[in-house]
């Protein structure tokens, strides 16, 4: 255990507090058991280290450990926690929990047996954490760390702090908000950069290899995370990779489930399960209809890659129209709004607002006479009437 303390103290020295994800101030750190979930590369480990560095004692009272460390080849999590408490430990941070098969049972036991021990868990894959809620649902408080918003990217990259706004506030005050924001930054050049490499904070290390690193992360999710948590055979993972290739080549698209299932040699329900696995891993997004009664395995109306950076990682020259829709879907859903496929327009948000997405010349023809409808246009700086700039929706969180 001394080695784990040594590694923890070495790692935390390298952590910068210059930029912090917005979620860090929304977490109630006083809770006994907290989970931070999200996509690989979104910054969960850094967030935990930043909170520790800024708020907790760094002697024997606090410990961070990754559950894929070799220490756990011969030692259990409960053993670690009991020794840690003997050292005077109070705050235990556990990363990569999905790599430890019995983590949910042992964390539950620690919660029940040591009420004075504060535990924060995190994992690179959200899949296993969700599957384990049955044991922990009454005990654990779960927070989701999304990919970086355009607003966060501006703060990180350009060192300019911008306000975040709810969707209702953007709709009500979009002219004032765009005017205020444009007095601080030139949004369009920054927005173009964000679309290419702004979704994950590791872009700061090397933008030249950013998309290569992102492809490696996707490969790890497919080769490691999903097989571990869903018990899927390697031969079927190959089919899931083919499915992702189909989606990447044409997203967003309206999937013909029967044709794709036949091409992959799987049953229709199996294909829908594969899509749901990829969606939960935040590689793709499934857009459902605004019709009532859609079940968990209902056919999606459209399939998107999860953000524009993944589009660039999978295709050097992604379609600009598709990218605009992908950005809008990502920022809307990651900020907690509901999004569905409407009868008119591209999207209906919170069962209230209808949006049509396009370039700066986009007209209102498709949503004429639709109540609470708006055009969202790329390549414009300012709002006017019911026409809003696309980048504006990057201020939602």
C-alpha positions in Angstrom: 0.0 0.0 0.0 2.9 2.4 0.5 3.6 2.1 -3.2 0.0 3.3 -3.9 0.5 6.3 -1.7 3.8 7.1 -3.4 2.2 6.9 -6.9 -0.7 9.0 -5.8 1.5 11.8 -4.4 3.7 11.7 -7.5 0.7 12.0 -9.9 -1.1 14.8 -8.0 2.0 17.0 -8.2 1.6 17.1 -12.0 -2.1 18.2 -11.8 -2.8 21.8 -12.8 -5.7 23.8 -11.4 -5.7 26.4 -14.2 -8.8 24.8 -15.9 -11.5 22.8 -14.2 -14.5 21.1 -15.7 -17.8 22.7 -14.7 -19.0 19.5 -13.1 -16.5 19.8 -10.2 -18.6 22.6 -8.6 -21.9 20.7 -9.1 -20.9 17.6 -7.2 -21.9 17.3 -3.6 -18.6 16.0 -2.3 -20.0 15.6 1.3 -21.9 12.5 0.2 -20.6 9.2 1.5 -20.5 7.5 -1.9 -20.2 9.2 -5.3 -19.8 7.9 -8.8 -18.4 9.9 -11.7 -19.3 8.3 -15.1 -18.7 9.3 -18.7 -16.8 8.5 -21.9 -13.2 7.6 -21.9 -11.0 10.7 -22.3 -13.5 13.1 -20.8 -11.3 14.0 -17.8 -12.8 12.0 -14.9 -9.4 11.2 -13.3 -8.1 14.8 -13.6 -11.3 16.1 -12.1 -10.8 13.8 -9.0 -7.2 14.8 -8.7 -8.1 18.5 -8.9 -10.7 18.2 -6.2 -8.2 16.4 -3.9 -5.4 18.9 -4.6 -7.6 21.9 -3.8 -9.7 20.5 -0.9 -8.3 17.5 0.9 -5.3 16.7 3.1 -2.6 14.8 1.2 -1.1 12.8 4.0 -2.5 9.4 5.1 -6.1 10.7 5.1 -6.5 10.7 1.3 -5.7 8.0 -1.2 -6.3 7.6 -5.0 -6.0 4.1 -6.5 -6.7 2.7 -10.0 -8.3 -0.7 -9.7 -6.4 -2.0 -12.7 -3.1 -1.6 -10.7 -1.1 -4.8 -10.1 -1.7 -4.3 -6.3 -5.1 -5.8 -6.8 -3.8 -9.0 -8.4 -3.1 -10.2 -4.8 -5.1 -7.8 -2.6 -8.8 -7.1 -2.4 -10.4 -3.7 -2.4 -11.7 -4.4 1.1 -8.2 -5.2 2.3 -7.0 -1.9 0.9 -9.7 0.0 2.5 -9.3 -1.6 5.9 -5.5 -0.9 5.9 -6.2 2.6 4.7 -8.6 3.2 7.6 -5.9 1.9 10.0 -3.5 4.5 8.6 -6.1 7.2 9.5 -7.7 7.2 6.0 -11.0 9.2 5.4 -11.2 9.9 1.6 -10.8 7.0 -0.8 -10.9 7.6 -4.6 -11.2 4.5 -6.8 -10.6 4.7 -10.6 -11.2 2.2 -13.4 -13.7 0.3 -11.2 -15.0 -1.7 -14.1 -11.6 -3.5 -14.3 -12.3 -5.0 -10.9 -15.0 -7.8 -11.2 -16.5 -7.6 -7.7 -16.2 -3.8 -7.2 -19.9 -3.2 -6.7 -20.2 -5.8 -3.9 -17.1 -4.7 -2.1 -18.0 -1.0 -2.4 -21.4 -1.8 -1.0 -19.8 -3.6 2.0 -17.4 -0.6 2.6 -20.4 1.8 2.5 -22.3 -0.3 5.0 -19.5 -1.1 7.4 -17.5 2.1 7.4 -19.9 5.1 7.4 -17.2 7.6 8.1 -15.3 6.6 5.0 -15.9 8.9 2.0 -15.7 7.0 -1.3 -15.6 8.4 -4.9 -15.6 5.9 -7.7 -15.0 6.4 -11.4 -14.5 4.3 -14.5 -13.6 4.7 -18.1 -16.7 2.8 -19.2 -20.2 3.7 -18.0 -21.5 0.2 -18.9 -20.6 -1.8 -15.8 -21.5 1.0 -13.4 -25.0 1.2 -14.8 -25.3 -2.6 -14.7 -24.4 -2.6 -11.0 -27.0 -0.1 -9.8 -29.2 -2.8 -8.4 -26.8 -3.2 -5.4 -26.0 0.4 -5.0 -29.0 2.4 -6.1 -30.0 3.4 -2.5 -26.5 4.3 -1.6 -24.7 5.9 -4.5 -25.0 9.4 -6.0 -24.1 9.4 -9.7 -22.8 12.3 -11.8 -22.1 12.3 -15.5 -19.1 14.1 -17.0 -19.9 14.9 -20.6 -17.5 15.8 -23.4 -16.3 19.4 -23.2 -18.8 22.0 -24.4 -17.8 24.7 -26.8 -17.9 27.1 -23.8 -15.4 25.0 -21.8 -13.2 24.7 -24.9 -13.1 28.5 -25.1 -12.1 28.8 -21.5 -9.5 26.1 -21.8 -8.0 27.1 -25.2 -8.5 30.9 -25.3 -8.5 31.5 -21.6 -11.8 33.4 -21.8 -14.6 32.6 -19.3 -18.1 32.6 -20.7 -21.4 32.1 -18.9 -23.5 29.0 -19.5 -27.3 29.3 -20.1 -30.3 27.1 -20.0 -32.0 26.4 -23.3 -35.0 28.5 -22.2 -32.6 31.5 -21.4 -31.0 31.1 -24.9 -34.4 31.2 -26.6 -35.6 34.2 -24.6 -32.4 36.3 -24.7 -30.4 35.0 -27.7 -29.8 38.4 -29.2 -28.3 39.8 -25.9 -26.3 36.7 -25.3 -24.7 36.6 -28.7 -23.9 40.3 -28.5 -22.3 39.9 -25.0 -20.3 36.8 -26.1 -19.1 38.4 -29.3 -17.8 41.3 -27.3 -15.4 38.9 -25.6 -14.4 36.5 -28.4 -14.5 35.9 -32.1 -16.7 32.8 -32.0 -16.4 31.4 -35.5 -12.7 30.6 -35.7 -12.8 29.1 -32.2 -15.9 27.1 -33.2 -14.2 25.6 -36.2 -11.3 24.4 -34.0 -13.7 23.0 -31.4 -15.5 20.9 -34.0 -12.2 19.3 -35.0 -10.5 18.8 -31.7 -12.3 20.3 -28.7 -14.5 17.6 -27.2 -11.9 15.9 -25.0 -9.3 17.8 -22.9 -6.4 15.6 -23.9 -6.2 17.7 -27.2 -3.9 20.0 -25.3 -1.1 17.5 -25.3 -0.8 17.1 -29.0 -3.4 18.2 -31.6 -1.4 16.6 -34.4 -2.0 13.1 -32.9 -5.4 13.9 -31.3 -7.5 11.9 -33.8 -5.2 9.0 -33.7 -5.5 9.0 -29.9 -9.3 9.2 -30.2 -9.4 6.2 -32.6 -7.3 4.3 -30.0 -9.8 5.1 -27.3 -12.7 3.9 -29.5 -10.8 0.7 -30.2 -10.3 0.2 -26.4 -14.0 0.6 -25.8 -14.8 -2.0 -28.5 -12.0 -4.4 -27.6 -12.0 -4.2 -23.8 -14.8 -2.3 -22.2 -17.8 -3.7 -24.0 -16.6 -7.4 -24.0 -15.8 -7.1 -20.3 -19.2 -5.7 -19.3 -21.5 -7.4 -21.8 -19.8 -10.8 -22.2 -19.7 -10.5 -26.0 -17.5 -12.9 -28.0 -14.7 -11.5 -30.1 -16.4 -12.6 -33.3 -19.3 -10.4 -32.4 -17.1 -7.5 -31.5 -15.8 -7.7 -35.1 -19.5 -7.3 -36.2 -19.9 -4.3 -33.9 -16.8 -2.7 -35.5 -18.4 -3.3 -39.0 -21.6 -1.6 -37.7 -19.6 1.4 -36.5 -17.9 1.5 -39.9 -21.4 1.6 -41.5 -22.5 4.4 -39.2 -19.3 6.4 -39.7 -19.6 6.3 -43.4 -23.0 7.8 -43.6 -24.0 9.3 -40.2 -26.4 10.8 -39.5 -28.7 8.4 -41.4 -32.0 6.7 -41.1 -31.1 3.0 -40.5 -32.7 0.2 -42.3 -32.5 -2.3 -39.5 -33.4 -5.4 -41.5 -30.8 -4.6 -44.2 -28.0 -3.9 -41.8 -28.8 -6.9 -39.7 -28.7 -9.1 -42.8 -25.4 -7.6 -43.9 -23.8 -8.3 -40.5 -25.4 -11.7 -40.1 -27.2 -11.0 -36.9 -30.8 -10.9 -35.6 -32.6 -7.6 -35.7 -32.8 -7.4 -31.9 -29.1 -8.2 -31.6 -28.3 -5.3 -34.0 -30.4 -3.0 -31.8 -28.5 -4.2 -28.7 -25.2 -3.5 -30.4 -26.4 0.0 -31.2 -27.5 0.5 -27.6 -24.0 -0.7 -26.3 -22.3 1.9 -28.6 -24.7 4.6 -27.5 -24.2 3.9 -23.7 -20.4 4.0 -24.4 -21.0 7.5 -25.9 -19.6 6.6 -29.3 -22.9 7.1 -31.1 -26.3 8.7 -30.4 -29.7 7.2 -31.2 -32.4 9.7 -32.1 -35.9 8.4 -31.5 -39.3 9.6 -32.8 -41.5 12.0 -31.0 -44.3 9.3 -31.2 -45.3 7.8 -27.9 -44.5 4.3 -26.8 -40.9 3.7 -28.1 -39.3 0.9 -26.1 -35.7 0.3 -25.2 -35.1 -1.6 -28.4 -37.2 0.5 -30.6 -35.8 1.3 -34.0 -34.0 4.7 -33.9 -35.1 7.3 -36.5 -31.6 8.5 -37.0 -28.1 7.4 -35.9 -25.3 10.0 -35.2 -21.7 9.7 -34.1 -21.5 11.1 -30.6 -19.6 14.3 -31.4 -17.9 16.1 -34.3 -14.4 15.1 -33.1 -15.3 11.4 -33.6 -16.5 12.3 -37.1 -13.1 13.7 -37.9 -11.4 10.7 -36.3 -13.4 8.3 -38.5 -13.3 10.4 -41.7 -10.8 13.1 -42.6 -13.4 15.1 -44.6 -16.8 14.7 -42.8 -19.9 16.2 -44.4 -20.4 19.7 -43.1 -24.2 19.4 -42.9 -23.9 16.2 -40.9 -21.4 17.8 -38.6 -23.7 20.7 -37.8 -26.5 18.3 -36.8 -24.0 16.2 -34.8 -22.8 19.2 -32.8 -26.3 20.4 -32.1 -27.4 16.9 -30.9 -24.4 16.6 -28.7 -24.6 19.9 -26.9 -28.4 19.6 -26.5 -28.4 16.1 -25.0 -25.2 16.6 -22.9 -26.8 19.6 -21.2 -29.7 17.4 -20.1 -32.4 18.4 -22.6 -34.5 15.8 -24.4 -34.3 15.6 -28.2 -36.7 13.8 -30.6 -37.3 13.4 -34.3 -40.3 15.6 -35.3 -42.8 15.5 -38.2 -41.5 18.9 -39.3 -38.0 20.3 -38.9 -34.8 18.5 -37.8 -35.4 18.3 -34.0 -37.9 18.9 -31.3 -36.4 19.8 -27.9 -38.2 19.2 -24.6 -41.4 18.6 -26.5 -41.5 22.4 -26.9 -39.1 23.9 -29.4 -38.6 22.9 -33.1 -35.3 23.5 -34.8 -34.1 23.4 -38.4 -30.3 23.2 -38.8 -28.3 24.5 -41.8 -25.8 27.0 -43.2 -26.1 30.8 -43.0 -28.5 30.9 -46.0 -31.0 28.5 -44.3 -34.6 29.6 -44.7 -37.7 28.9 -42.6 -39.6 27.0 -45.4 -39.4 23.5 -43.7 -40.8 24.9 -40.4 -43.2 27.5 -41.7 -46.3 27.8 -39.4 -44.7 25.6 -36.7 -45.1 27.1 -33.2 -41.9 27.9 -31.3 -39.7 27.1 -34.3 -36.2 28.4 -35.0 -33.5 28.2 -37.6 -30.0 27.4 -36.3 -27.4 28.6 -38.8 -23.7 27.9 -39.1 -21.2 30.6 -40.1 -23.1 33.5 -38.6 -22.0 35.5 -35.5 -25.2 37.2 -34.3 -28.8 36.3 -33.8 -31.7 38.0 -35.4 -35.5 37.3 -35.2 -35.8 33.5 -34.9 -32.5 32.7 -36.5 -29.8 31.7 -34.1 -26.1 31.0 -34.6 -25.1 27.3 -34.2 -22.1 28.1 -31.9 -24.6 29.6 -29.4 -25.7 26.2 -28.4 -22.2 25.5 -27.1 -23.0 27.7 -24.1 -25.6 25.2 -22.7 -23.1 23.8 -20.1 
